[in-house]
Amino acid sequence: MTGKKEAFINIDSSFGSKVKLGNGEHVEVKGKGRIGVTTKQESKVIHDTLYVPELDENLLSIGQLLEHGYSLNFENRECRIFDSKRRNVAVVKMTSNRSFSLSLNYEKNFSMMAREDNDSCLWHKRLGHLNYNSLKLLYQKKMVYGLPIIEEKSGVCEGCMLGKHHRQPFPKGGAWRAKQVLELVHRDVCDPMNTLSHAKNRYFILFIDDFTRMTWVYFMRQKSEVFGIFKKFKAFVEKQSGRFIKVLRSDRGKEYTSNEFHKFCEDGVERQLTVGYTPQQNGVSERKNQTVMEVAKSMLFEKGL
């Protein structure tokens, strides 16, 4: 609601009603229309605004904002208003009398029209955020009908930043290789499968000898079986090879960091745990996981299963 008639883009003066204020008084509504305001992002339209001449202060309805796709967050003595695309429209500080006073600039020159937009940035977005060099190539080779001359835009595309952001590759020279059998053993549990095996197994665990790259695969129904399987594996390979496991490398999964696992390895097995959220440090196991999954999927797809 507002008492400023000059703020409206358009107004229906035939609309009449009454509004009850907080003090119980009723005031006349002498019109309803739209108001244009300028925000941090772009010009916005406030619909269904009531014209109340007796009103000294403008009132913005939180309920109406929510109905039009906006969201509000009250925190740390301020209110943040976001539009339907989660873009920050305004930040309103709480005043000394615990109210939130929002200052907006009125936009008088508002126009709505349909137009053909051949902006290079728009074509960049239309074609899946394709890089500008490739867009220029599409134009030069006439590979896309209707594509205009592409001009590379300066600045950063937020969609590209969020969607294409990735870590730099880890240095390859930093890893050391074992010089004897069982000097270093890698292990990893593959994530649960959507489809159970015939034996009702959902996981598998890999043990890889770093020196020979010999791999052992064990299937499991639950992750809690990891400790028991490791004891069986350790006893088997040490008796068969005549050597002992010296170093065991894995990620920080809970199945590897239990107290019983830690106590069992105190007898002479060195534990190497990777940094959290850094699977590159356990690359041997991660790559073997991928190989095993590719083999399984290839056989399933080839047989139509």
C-alpha positions in Angstrom: 0.0 0.0 0.0 1.2 3.5 -0.7 -0.2 7.0 -0.4 1.9 8.3 -3.4 -0.2 8.3 -6.6 2.8 9.5 -8.7 4.6 6.2 -7.9 2.3 4.1 -10.0 3.1 2.9 -13.5 -0.7 2.5 -14.1 -3.6 2.6 -11.7 -7.3 1.6 -11.8 -9.0 4.5 -10.1 -12.4 2.8 -10.3 -11.2 0.2 -7.7 -12.5 1.1 -4.2 -12.3 -0.6 -0.9 -11.5 -0.1 2.8 -8.4 -1.2 4.8 -8.4 -1.7 8.5 -5.2 -0.4 10.1 -3.5 -1.6 13.3 -5.2 1.0 15.4 -8.6 -0.2 14.3 -9.4 2.7 12.0 -10.7 2.1 8.4 -9.2 4.1 5.6 -10.4 4.4 2.0 -8.7 2.7 -0.9 -9.0 4.8 -4.1 -7.3 2.7 -6.7 -5.1 -0.3 -7.4 -2.2 -0.7 -9.8 1.4 -1.5 -10.4 4.6 0.2 -9.2 8.0 -0.1 -10.8 11.1 -0.1 -8.6 14.8 -0.4 -9.2 16.7 -3.1 -7.3 20.3 -4.4 -7.3 19.5 -7.0 -10.0 17.1 -5.2 -12.3 13.8 -3.3 -12.4 10.9 -5.1 -10.7 7.2 -4.6 -10.7 5.1 -4.7 -7.5 1.7 -5.9 -8.5 -1.7 -5.3 -6.8 -0.6 -2.2 -5.0 -3.4 -0.3 -3.2 -3.5 3.5 -3.4 -4.5 4.8 0.1 -4.2 8.6 0.2 -4.3 8.8 4.0 -1.3 6.6 4.3 2.0 8.4 5.3 4.3 5.3 5.0 4.5 2.7 2.3 3.8 -0.9 3.4 5.2 -3.9 1.6 3.3 -7.2 2.1 5.5 -10.2 3.0 2.7 -12.5 2.1 2.3 -11.1 -1.3 6.1 -11.4 -1.9 5.9 -15.1 -1.0 3.0 -15.6 -3.4 5.0 -14.1 -6.2 8.0 -16.4 -5.8 10.1 -14.3 -3.5 11.7 -15.6 -0.3 12.9 -13.7 2.8 15.5 -14.6 5.4 15.5 -12.8 8.8 18.9 -13.2 10.5 21.5 -11.1 12.3 19.2 -8.0 12.6 18.5 -7.8 8.9 16.2 -9.1 6.3 17.4 -10.5 2.9 15.0 -10.6 0.0 15.6 -13.1 -2.8 13.7 -13.4 -6.1 12.6 -16.7 -7.7 16.1 -17.3 -9.1 17.6 -17.0 -5.6 19.3 -13.7 -6.5 19.6 -11.1 -3.8 17.2 -8.3 -4.4 17.6 -6.2 -1.2 19.1 -6.3 2.3 17.1 -4.4 4.9 18.6 -3.5 8.2 16.5 -3.5 11.4 16.0 0.0 12.8 16.1 1.0 16.5 12.3 0.6 16.8 12.5 -3.0 15.5 11.0 -2.3 12.1 12.5 -2.9 8.7 12.6 0.2 6.5 13.2 -0.5 2.8 14.2 2.3 0.5 13.4 1.8 -3.2 13.8 4.1 -6.2 10.6 4.3 -8.3 10.9 3.4 -12.0 8.6 5.5 -14.1 9.6 4.6 -17.6 8.5 1.0 -17.8 7.9 -0.8 -21.1 7.0 -4.4 -21.9 7.7 -5.7 -25.3 8.7 -8.8 -27.2 11.9 -8.6 -29.3 14.4 -10.8 -31.0 17.7 -10.9 -29.0 20.8 -11.8 -30.9 23.1 -11.0 -28.0 26.2 -13.2 -28.0 25.8 -13.8 -24.3 22.3 -15.2 -24.9 23.6 -17.6 -27.5 26.4 -18.6 -25.2 23.6 -19.6 -22.7 21.3 -21.2 -25.3 24.0 -23.5 -26.5 24.8 -24.9 -23.1 27.3 -22.2 -22.1 29.6 -23.1 -25.0 32.9 -21.1 -25.1 33.0 -18.1 -27.4 35.7 -19.5 -29.7 33.5 -22.5 -30.5 30.5 -20.2 -31.0 32.6 -18.2 -33.6 33.5 -21.4 -35.3 29.9 -22.5 -35.5 29.1 -19.1 -37.2 32.1 -19.3 -39.6 31.3 -22.9 -40.7 27.6 -22.1 -40.9 26.8 -25.0 -38.6 23.8 -23.4 -36.9 21.0 -21.8 -38.8 20.2 -18.2 -37.7 23.3 -17.8 -35.6 24.4 -14.1 -35.7 27.9 -12.7 -35.6 29.4 -13.6 -32.2 31.3 -11.0 -30.2 33.2 -12.2 -27.2 31.9 -10.7 -24.0 34.1 -9.5 -21.2 33.4 -10.5 -17.6 32.7 -13.7 -15.9 29.6 -15.9 -16.6 28.3 -17.1 -13.2 26.7 -20.2 -14.7 30.1 -21.3 -16.2 31.9 -20.5 -12.9 29.6 -22.7 -10.9 29.0 -25.4 -13.4 32.5 -25.9 -14.8 34.6 -25.3 -11.7 37.0 -28.2 -10.9 40.1 -29.0 -9.0 43.5 -28.7 -10.7 45.1 -32.2 -11.3 47.2 -33.6 -8.5 51.0 -33.8 -9.2 52.0 -37.3 -10.5 55.5 -37.2 -9.2 54.6 -37.1 -5.5 53.5 -40.8 -5.1 56.0 -43.5 -4.1 55.9 -47.1 -5.3 56.5 -50.1 -3.2 59.6 -52.2 -4.0 58.4 -55.5 -2.5 55.3 -57.6 -2.3 52.8 -56.4 0.4 55.0 -53.4 1.3 52.0 -51.2 0.5 48.4 -52.4 0.1 45.6 -50.1 -1.2 42.0 -50.7 -0.3 38.6 -49.2 -0.9 34.9 -50.0 -0.6 32.7 -49.3 -3.6 29.5 -47.4 -2.9 26.2 -49.4 -2.5 24.7 -50.8 -5.7 21.1 -50.1 -6.5 20.6 -53.8 -7.6 21.6 -56.6 -5.2 23.6 -59.5 -6.5 22.3 -63.1 -6.4 23.9 -63.5 -3.0 22.2 -60.3 -1.8 25.5 -58.4 -1.7 25.4 -54.6 -2.1 29.1 -53.6 -1.7 32.5 -54.9 -2.7 35.9 -54.1 -1.3 39.2 -54.1 -3.2 42.7 -54.9 -1.9 45.5 -54.0 -4.3 49.2 -54.8 -3.8 51.1 -51.7 -4.9 54.2 -53.6 -6.2 52.5 -56.3 -8.4 49.1 -54.6 -8.8 47.5 -58.0 -7.9 43.9 -57.3 -6.9 41.5 -59.2 -4.6 37.8 -58.5 -4.6 35.4 -59.4 -1.8 31.7 -58.9 -1.8 29.7 -57.7 1.2 26.1 -57.2 2.3 27.0 -54.6 4.9 30.0 -52.3 5.5 30.3 -53.7 9.0 31.9 -56.8 7.4 35.0 -54.9 6.4 37.1 -55.7 9.5 36.3 -59.5 9.3 37.2 -59.6 5.6 40.5 -57.7 6.2 41.6 -60.3 8.8 40.9 -63.1 6.4 42.7 -61.4 3.6 45.7 -60.5 5.8 46.1 -64.1 7.0 45.7 -65.5 3.5 48.2 -63.3 1.6 50.8 -63.4 4.3 50.8 -67.2 4.4 50.8 -67.5 0.7 53.6 -65.0 0.0 55.7 -65.5 3.1 55.7 -61.7 3.6 53.8 -59.3 5.9 51.6 -56.4 5.1 53.6 -53.3 6.1 51.5 -50.3 5.0 47.7 -50.1 4.5 46.4 -47.1 2.6 42.7 -46.1 2.6 40.3 -43.2 2.8 38.7 -42.1 6.1 35.6 -44.2 5.9 34.2 -45.2 9.3 34.7 -48.8 8.4 38.5 -48.1 8.5 38.7 -45.9 11.6 37.0 -48.0 14.2 38.7 -48.8 17.5 38.9 -52.5 16.8 40.5 -51.9 13.4 43.0 -49.5 15.0 44.0 -52.0 17.8 44.4 -54.8 15.3 46.8 -52.8 13.2 48.9 -51.8 16.2 50.8 -55.1 15.9 52.8 -53.9 13.0 50.7 -52.5 10.1 51.2 -48.8 9.4 48.0 -47.0 8.6 47.9 -44.3 5.9 44.6 -42.3 5.8 43.9 -39.9 3.0 42.9 -36.3 3.6 39.1 -35.9 3.8 37.3 -35.4 0.4 40.5 -36.0 -1.5 40.0 -39.3 -3.4 43.1 -38.5 -5.5 45.3 -39.6 -2.7 43.8 -43.0 -2.9 43.9 -43.0 -6.7 45.0 -46.6 -7.2 41.9 -48.0 -5.5 39.6 -45.4 -7.1 40.8 -46.2 -10.6 40.5 -50.0 -10.0 37.0 -49.4 -8.7 36.2 -47.7 -12.0 37.7 -50.5 -14.0 35.7 -53.2 -12.1 32.5 -51.2 -12.6 33.2 -50.7 -16.3 33.7 -54.4 -16.8 30.5 -55.3 -14.9 28.4 -52.6 -16.7 29.8 -53.6 -20.1 28.7 -57.2 -19.6 25.3 -56.2 -18.3 24.6 -53.9 -21.2 25.8 -56.3 -23.8 23.4 -59.0 -22.5 20.5 -56.5 -22.1 20.3 -57.0 -18.3 
